Amino acid sequence: MKITINDVAKVAGVSTSTVSRVISDSPRISEETKRRVRKVIEELNYHPNAIARSLANKSSKTIGLILNTEAETLVRNPFFIQAMTGVSQYTQKNGYNVMFAYNKSEAGDLDIAVWYVNSRCVDGIILFTSRTNDKCIDFLKKNDFPFSVIGRPDQTEGVLWVDNDNFQATYQVTNDLIMKGHQRIAFLGGPRDHNVSRDRFEGYKKAMTVHGYAIDKELTFLDGNFSEEFGSECMLRIITASKKGAELPTAIVTSDDMQALGVLKAMRKKNISNIAVTGFNNTPISLYQNESFTSVDVNANKLGFYAAKLLIGKIEGKKNLPTHYIVPTNIVEVEPFY
């Protein structure tokens, strides 16, 4: 038989309202009464209704995530799982639950944010991307609703955010290729309205111009997505152009490991093996794909962890906390798993 709050109150010899106040740790209840009621709760193995408790406390103890991706990409691109794991590690440690919703468009993300806020089913929101003139950020700021962002926003004032130095990371990986003798280097970007895409392209462009190399428009693909399909499509376009007389690049800088994987698959299909390829995220795709390439480890787990830390600190009203974290990156060699 299910134990109810009435059963606890009867055994403890108090009213149901007193039991409710004990559960919410109200200062109006004496420590002696709290100890007696908590002992009964433990003995009866009573589990308070989370929804009812959240209504009483005006807190859901839940963090809402908005993932800017489709269901298929969410499963195939480990970045999201790694970042969500980091979020969960911090939230569970601090007594919060997590719910998530995913959507590819900005309008869809905004709809989710509006629903989260109006339903009051979450105490705060973590956005998994930052766009140029981001409508979700504007909405949440205007409604004074707690949120944090994975990705540097356009305007950082009043926003909690966590990111890598994507400009410097891409500059470094491009510079390393140049120092190895590469001059004709292609670049694959992400969605044009994502700040991370802009930062990574600017890092690539800076490294090329510092060394006096022109940016070839035929080898730059700036309005894409972080998918294997986009990487393959771009590589096939490069190969097709080479058959018409264009020179193949000696290296390709991509903005995501899934893009890199698509490039490598297209190269293998066309029996091309002498082009260096770099990716981003150091996702463990090598566990099920026999490809080798260079990747920038963005420490996705830490991105999620610190996004949750910033947000929960805000929700709980902690003072003198940082407004952002920059998570370090490092260049790694992704090796195939045989």
N, C-alpha and C positions, 0 to 999 in steps of 0.2 A: 504494500500500500504506500502511496506517495505521501511523504511527510510535508505538511504545510506549515505556514507561519503560525496558524492557530494552535497546532500541536506543540510547537516550541513555546508559545506564550503560556499554554496550560501547564506544561511541565515546569517551566521556570517560575510560574506564579506571577507573571506580569501581563500587561496588555500587549496586543499585537503592535500598537504604535511604538511601545518601548522596544520591542524586538527589532522593528524597522530602524529605530534610531541607533540601536546598538550596531546593527549591520553597517549603517552609514557612519559609524564612529562619531556620533553627535556628542559635543561637549556638555550637553544638557543632562547626560546620563552619568551617574557615578561610576567610578572604576569598579567598585564591588559588584554593582548590578551588571556591568559589562562582562565581568569575569563569569558570573553565574549563568548569564544567558549564552555566552560563547561556549561554555562547557556543555550546555544542553544541546546547542547547535551541533557540536562535534559528536556527542553521544547518539543523537538521532540521525546523524549524517544528512542534515538538512542543507539543501543547496538553494539559495535565494534565486528567484526569477530575475535574470539579468535585465530584461526589458523593463520590468516593473521598478527595479532598483534604479535604473538609469533615469526613469521618469521622475522618481522621487528626488534623486540627487541632481537632476538637470545635467547629468553627465552620462555619456554612453560608454566611456572607457574604450572607445573604438576609434581607430585611425582609418580614414578612407584614402585609397590610392587611385590615381587616375593615370592609366598607362596609355601612352600614345602609340598604339599598335593594333594590329588585327589579331584574331585568335590564332591563326596559323603561325604568324611571326612570333607571337608570345611563346609558343611551344618550341619553335625551332631556334630562336635566338636566345642563348643562355644568359645574355646580359640582364634581361628582365628578371629571370629567376634568381640570379646572383644578387641583384640589387634588392629584390623583395626579401631574400633571405636576411640581408643585413638589416632591413627594416624590422623584420620579425624578431631578430635577435634582441634588438633594443626594446621593442614594444612589449614583448613577453616578460622581459626582465623587470619592466616597470608596471606590469599589470594591465596592459592594454591589448585589445584584440585588433585584428586587421581585416578590412574588407576591401575588395578592389573591383574596378570596372575598367574596361578597355574600349578604346575607340580610336580610329585613325585620324578623323578630321578635327579641326579646332572647334567647329560648331558643335560636334558631338561631345567633345571634352567639356565645353561650356555647359551643355545640357546636364551632364553628370554632376558638375560642380554645383549647379543650381539645385539639383535634386538633393545632393548631400546636405547643402546648407538649409534648404527649406524643410527637409524631413527631420533634421536634427538627429540623424542616426549616427553621426560621427562627431567627435570633438574637434577634429582638425583634418586637414587634407595635405597629402604629398603629391605634387605634380611631378611626373617623370620626364618632363621636357620643358624648355623655355623657348617661346617663339618671339619673333619680332612683333612689337605692339601686342603683346599677349592679352587676349580678352579674358582668359581665366584669371590671370593675376589681377587685372583691373577690377574684375567682379569681386574677387575675394577681398581685395583691399578696401573697396567701397563699402562692403558689408562688414568690415572689421572682423572677418572670420579667420581663425588661426590656420596658417598653411606654411609649407616650406616647398622649395623647388630643387630638383636635381637638374642643374644647369644654370649657368649665369644669366640672370635676367637683364633686359635692356637698362632698366632703372633699378638700382640695387637699394635705394633708400626705402626703408620700411618693409623690406622683403628678406626672409630667411632663406638662404640658399647654400648649396654645396656643389662643387664642380672640380674638375681637373683644370690645369692650365693647358687647354687644348691648343692654343696658339703655339706655345713653347714645345709641346710634345710633338706636334706635326712638323714644326721647324727642325727639331732635333732629328726626327726620323728621315726627313728629306735631306738635311745636311749630311747625315751619315752616308746616304746613298751617293751624294755628290762627292764626298771624300773618298769613296770607293771607285770613283771614275765615271759614274753615271752623269750624263748631261741631258739626254732626252727622256724626261720623266713625265708620265701621265698622272692625272689626278681624278679620283672619283669622289664626289661629295654626297651629302645627304640632302634632305628636304631644304629648299632654299630659305624657308621662313624659320628654320631652327637656328638658334644662336650658335649651337655647337658646330653646325655645318659651316657657318661663316668663319668662326674662329679657326677651324682646321684648314680651310682654304687659305686664309690669310697667313697662317704659319708656313704652309707650302709655298705660297707666292713670295713671302719674304726670303726664304732660303734660296729660292731660284734667283731672285733679283740681286741678292747680296753677292752671289757668285757670277753675276753677269749673264745669266741664261734667261732667254725670253720665254714667256708663257705661251705655249702653242694652243690656240683655241680648239684645234681639232683633237687635242689630247686632254681637254678638261671637260668634265661632265658634272655640272654644278646643281642640277635640279633633279636629284634622284631620290632613292630611298635606301635604307640600310639592309638590303636583301641580297641573297645569292643570285636571284634572277636579274637584278639590276647590274651586278658585277659581270655576269655572263654576257648580258646584252651589250654592255660597253666594250668588253674585250672583243666580241664578234664584230662590232663596228670598226674597231681599230684594225682587226685582221682584214676586213673587207677593204678598208682604205689602203692597206699595204699592197693589196693585189692590184690596185689601180695606180701604184707608184709611190704612195706615201711611205715614209720610213717608220719602221716599228720602234716603239720606245724600248729602252733598255731596262726600265724600271717603272713600276706602277705603284703609286701611293693611294690606298683606299681609306675610307673613313669608318670601316667596320669589317670585322673578320668574316662576316657573311658575304660581303662584297668581294673580299679577297678570295674566298672559297669559290665564288662564281667565276672570277677571273681565271683561277687556276684550272677549273674544270673545262672552261672554254679553250685554254691553252693546250691542255692534254688532248682534248677532242681534235684539235687541229695540229697535233704533234709539234707544239712549240714549247721549248723548255729553257730557253736562255734569257728569260726576263725575270728580274727580281721583283717580288711582290711584298708589300707591307699591308698590315691591317690594324685594327683598333679593337681593344677590349680584352685580348688574351682569353677569349672564351674557349672552353675545352672541346672544340669541334674536332680536334685531332684524335679524340677518343673514338670517333666513328668515321673519320675521313682521313685517308692516307695522303695528306698534303703537308708540305713544309713551307713555312714563310716566317717573316718577321712581324711581330705584333707589338702594339703599345698596351701594356697592362694598365687599365684605368682603375683597378681595385674597386670593381662595381659593388662588392659587398660593403666596403667602407662608405661608398657614396650613399647607399641606403641606410646604413647604420647612423651616420651623422645627420642625414635628413630627418630621421626619426628623433634623434637626440635634440636637435634644434626645435622641432615642433613641440615635443612633449615639454620641454623647458618653457616654451611660450605658453602652452595650455595651463601649466601648473604655476605660472606667475613667478618663475625663478628670476632672480635679479643678476645683473652684471654678466650676462651670458654673451658669447660671440654671436654675430649676425650671420656669419658664413664660415665655411671650412673649404680649404683648397686641399684636395686629396692628391698626394704625389703619384706620378706615373713612372714606369720604367720600361725599357725596351727589352723584349724577350724573343727567343727563337722558339716557335711552335713546331714541335716535331711530330711526325706521324706515329700512330699506335699500331703495331703489327701483332 
